[in-house]
Amino acid sequence: MEAEKEYTGMPRIGDKAPEFKAVTTQGDIHFPNDYKGDWVILFSHPADFTPVCTSEFMTFASMEDKFLNANCKLVGLSIDGLYSHIAWLRSIKDKIEYKGMKNVEVKFPLIEDITMEVAKKYGMLQPNEDSTKAVRAVFVVDPEGIIRTIIYYPLSLGRNFDELYRVVIALQTADAFGVATPADWRPGDDVIIGPAGSCGSAEDRMQGKEDMDCKDWYFCTRKLDKDVVLKRVLKK
């Protein structure tokens, strides 16, 4: 039972990101300390030299500048050694073409985790899926080192990277403007205003006394211009 807890335990949204030091393809890192002040996507993949993972790394690498412009850095992990990582990333750059992407150089760190120490801390090992490979976990960590989003995929399912980017933008928008974002929200769409905290404020909303569109006291939206969002969230 204790061994199972060690493999399946994981931090929760709102927790401080578990601290670790690791060797990566870009040198040693101390996480999350080295990333204070930045948003980070920490993600795991099952193994080097596997096709789904290759498609994901090419996509992430091709979108890295877009994430960086949104104040978000990328850090990958698998239960493979450093030399395997290096050989695989070189193979991707030299030999693989996918969806028009070629000569793709992965510049973000890829963690060596042959001891599984980091994978266990983050619950990236799911024994009923595979006891020796990390599943496709995604942790979005904010500039204070707090976990804000957790997304898990099975080994067979490649991630949707447009959605990961949307998550990063939506989280920063919610923080910056004190709002929530509805289903399928993208910059320029209306945002959600939190429920009224009293009968009086609920009545004011329904009488149109606030700058919002209320369908009922608990469901109110307001416009938030796309340019306003992007100017606040993006670096340029």
Long-range contacts (C-beta under 8 A, 24 or more apart in sequence): 4-127, 6-120, 7-120, 7-123, 7-125, 7-126, 7-127, 7-131, 8-123, 8-125, 8-126, 8-127, 9-120, 9-123, 10-122, 10-123, 10-124, 10-150, 11-121, 11-122, 11-123, 11-139, 11-147, 11-150, 12-147, 12-150, 13-147, 13-148, 13-149, 13-150, 14-146, 14-147, 14-148, 15-146, 15-147, 16-145, 16-146, 16-147, 17-42, 17-139, 17-141, 17-145, 17-146, 17-147, 18-121, 18-122, 20-117, 20-118, 20-121, 22-111, 22-112, 22-113, 22-118, 23-82, 23-111, 23-112, 24-75, 24-82, 24-109, 24-110, 24-111, 24-112, 25-82, 25-85, 25-86, 25-89, 25-106, 25-109, 25-110, 26-107, 26-108, 26-109, 26-110, 27-109, 29-75, 29-109, 29-111, 31-75, 32-141, 32-145, 33-145, 35-73, 35-75, 35-141, 35-143, 35-145, 36-143, 36-144, 36-145, 37-143, 38-71, 38-72, 38-73, 38-143, 39-70, 39-71, 39-72, 39-73, 39-140, 39-141, 39-142, 39-143, 39-168, 39-171, 39-172, 40-72, 40-73, 40-74, 40-75, 40-140, 40-141, 41-67, 41-72, 41-73, 41-74, 41-75, 41-138, 41-139, 41-140, 41-141, 41-164, 41-168, 42-75, 42-77, 42-122, 42-138, 42-139, 42-141, 43-74, 43-75, 43-76, 43-77, 43-136, 43-137, 43-138, 43-139, 43-159, 44-76, 44-77, 44-78, 44-119, 44-122, 44-124, 44-134, 44-135, 44-136, 44-137, 45-76, 45-77, 45-78, 45-134, 45-136, 46-78, 46-130, 46-133, 46-134, 46-135, 46-136, 46-155, 47-78, 47-79, 47-80, 47-133, 48-78, 48-80, 48-84, 48-85, 48-87, 48-88, 49-84, 49-88, 49-91, 52-155, 52-156, 52-157, 52-158, 53-78, 54-88, 54-92, 54-96, 54-98, 55-98, 55-99, 55-158, 56-136, 56-158, 56-159, 56-161, 57-89, 57-92, 57-104, 57-106, 58-92, 58-96, 58-98, 58-101, 58-104, 59-101, 59-161, 60-106, 60-108, 60-161, 61-104, 61-105, 61-106, 61-107, 61-108, 62-101, 62-104, 63-161, 63-165, 64-107, 64-108, 66-165, 67-165, 67-168, 68-235, 69-234, 69-235, 69-236, 70-165, 70-168, 70-169, 70-172, 70-233, 70-234, 70-235, 71-143, 71-172, 71-233, 71-234, 71-235, 72-140, 72-168, 73-108, 74-108, 74-109, 75-108, 75-109, 75-111, 76-106, 76-108, 76-109, 76-110, 76-111, 77-110, 77-111, 77-113, 77-118, 77-119, 77-124, 77-134, 78-110, 78-111, 78-113, 78-133, 78-134, 79-113, 79-114, 79-116, 79-119, 79-132, 79-133, 79-134, 80-112, 80-113, 80-114, 81-112, 81-114, 82-112, 85-110, 85-112, 126-152, 129-154, 129-155, 130-155, 138-164, 140-164, 140-167, 140-168, 140-171, 142-171, 142-175, 169-229, 169-233, 172-232, 172-233, 173-224, 173-229, 173-232, 173-233, 176-232, 176-233, 177-224, 177-229, 177-232, 179-222, 179-224, 182-221, 187-226, 187-229, 187-230, 187-233, 188-224, 188-225, 188-226, 188-229, 189-224, 190-221, 190-222, 190-223, 190-224, 191-221, 191-222, 191-223, 191-224, 192-219, 192-220, 192-221, 193-220, 193-221, 193-222
